[in-house]
Structure formats: structure tokens, C-alpha cells
Amino acid sequence: MTRADEILEIVRAGQGERPASLENQETEDVLTITLALLVELGVALDRIDRLERQVAELAGKTPEQLREAPLGADAEIQREAQQTALIARALRIFFDGRTPVTRGYYNTNRKGK
């Protein structure tokens, strides 16, 4: 089972109602995707920076030299699998079959506010 499959299984295992905080479902979906991508990006940038610095130091090269080095076919296959898992995590909201519900967090009927 791939990491993307594992993520989808977790989402599908969700029970009950899926909490929503906004009245407009499209806005809720975009916000959820955006927040997921920001988390993914933050983790990835931290890992990249840490690894580049360590490998560059061990190899006696600069991080820029490491970034420009060619990759083999196996690495490309692994990158594609990682991209698929990233897309599954970021777009998981669309795979969640539960009905979204609001719990009064946002009331569009309020006037004058």
C-alpha cells in the first residue's frame, strides 16, 4: 500500500459529520486545501534545507552544486510517488464522503455586522 493509499484509507474511515466552520462549502474546501499545502510546504522546506546543508558539508560542495546534480531513473519514480501522495493529502477534502455540517460558527443572517 502506498502512502497515498494510506491517506485515502484514513479519510474514508472517518465517521459521523465532517465539521465545517464556513457557510460556503467551496470556500471551506479551498481554505482546507490551502492550509494543507502550507503545512506540506513548511515541512518540505525544513527537510530540504536541513538535508542540503548536511549533504553539502559531507560532500565538500555547496547546496547549489547538489541541486544541479542529475538524478537516476529510480529517484524519478520515487519522486512521482511522493507527488501523488502530496496531491492526495492536499486534496483529501474531495475524497471525504462525509456530509459537511456547520455548527453555528458563521451566521450569514446577522445584519449590521
Secondary structure as the mmCIF struct_conf table of DSSP 4:
data_model
#
loop_
_struct_conf.conf_type_id
_struct_conf.id
_struct_conf.beg_label_comp_id
_struct_conf.beg_label_asym_id
_struct_conf.beg_label_seq_id
_struct_conf.end_label_comp_id
_struct_conf.end_label_asym_id
_struct_conf.end_label_seq_id
HELX_RH_AL_P HELX_RH_AL_P1 ARG A 3 ARG A 12
TURN_TY1_P TURN_TY1_P1 ALA A 13 ALA A 13
BEND BEND1 GLY A 16 GLY A 16
STRN STRN1 ARG A 18 ALA A 20
BEND BEND2 LEU A 22 GLU A 23
HELX_RH_AL_P HELX_RH_AL_P2 GLN A 25 ALA A 59
TURN_TY1_P TURN_TY1_P2 GLY A 60 GLY A 60
HELX_RH_AL_P HELX_RH_AL_P3 PRO A 63 ARG A 67
TURN_TY1_P TURN_TY1_P3 GLU A 68 GLU A 68
BEND BEND3 ALA A 69 ALA A 69
HELX_RH_AL_P HELX_RH_AL_P4 ALA A 73 ALA A 90
TURN_TY1_P TURN_TY1_P4 LEU A 91 LEU A 91
HELX_RH_3T_P HELX_RH_3T_P1 ARG A 92 PHE A 94
TURN_TY1_P TURN_TY1_P5 PHE A 95 PHE A 95
BEND BEND4 ARG A 98 ARG A 98
HELX_LH_PP_P HELX_LH_PP_P1 THR A 99 THR A 99
STRN STRN2 PRO A 100 THR A 102
BEND BEND5 GLY A 104 TYR A 105
TURN_TY1_P TURN_TY1_P6 THR A 108 ASN A 109
#
